[in-house]
Amino acid sequence: MLAIAGGVGVAVYCGGFGGAADVHLRGHSAPVKDIAFNPDGQLLASGSADTHIKLWTIAEQSPTESATLAGHPDVVAALAWHPDGGSFASGGGDGTIRLWDAASGELTSLLAGHSDEVTTLAFAAGGRWLFSGSRDGSIRRWDARANYASDIVGGHEGWLREIAPSPAGRLASASKDGRIRLWEIDARFPKGVGKQPLRSWQAHGAGVDALAFSLDGALLVSGGRDNCLRFWEAETGRELAARAEHQRPVLALAMHPAGGLLASGSGDNRVILWGATL
């Protein structure tokens, strides 16, 4: 199943990926900024510039809206599910993060720390850490075992556009400055992440909007404002390949849960499916 946000709606492909979508989810009154499936693929969350989050129950050929959640005073720009599927996080234009119970729709925590819009969120280490990136250029780490206390663990000179954890214990970050930085996640120690990146390199000639790791963490894919996808050896930052099939910036990447297949979405209104091995 594949979901694609565009304008105020979400197109859902339940089977084949060619031709028209099987279902169009409509309900937001302003552009959808982010979408995220829960771990078992049965719920889809959508966040919008209308300040609302909608939860959609995904059933074969007939997804339906199950809840509308209000709480953000500004755009909902980022979403991430906890690995257990019982809760999720949302990031807002006011720099705050909200944690929600998926079953009840109850707001369980309000996290403040960023000084500008939260643009990207990701859980790591089995849900121990929640990482957030912001227009303020910082990466924050929130500790689920300590009432989500946070500290700044890294950042970029430009605003953060994407962060992505890998199964190999790394966190990749990408920014408007066109750089990718690689950080080490280590939940065994109190600080967890070093404030100096393991690696930093100029990845695209313009900003980097999207990142995705292969399931084993060995391959990192980036999508940029230069309209290109670039494939990297994650451990070294060595470029393995570049693909320029899109005609506008690459805005989103998603790896299939089983691996081997990568979807890229672009401002050219196309989604391209790629083999995720080189």
PyMOL commands that set and color helices and strands:
alter all, ss='L'
color gray80, all
select helices_A, chain A and resi 125-127+144-146
alter helices_A, ss='H'
color red, helices_A
select strands_A, chain A and resi 2-6+9-13+23-26+32-37+43-48+52-57+64-70+76-81+87-92+96-101+107-112+118-124+129-134+138-143+149-155+160-165+170-175+179-184+199-202+208-213+219-224+229-233+238-243+250-255+261-266+271-275
alter strands_A, ss='S'
color yellow, strands_A
deselect
rebuild
show_as cartoon
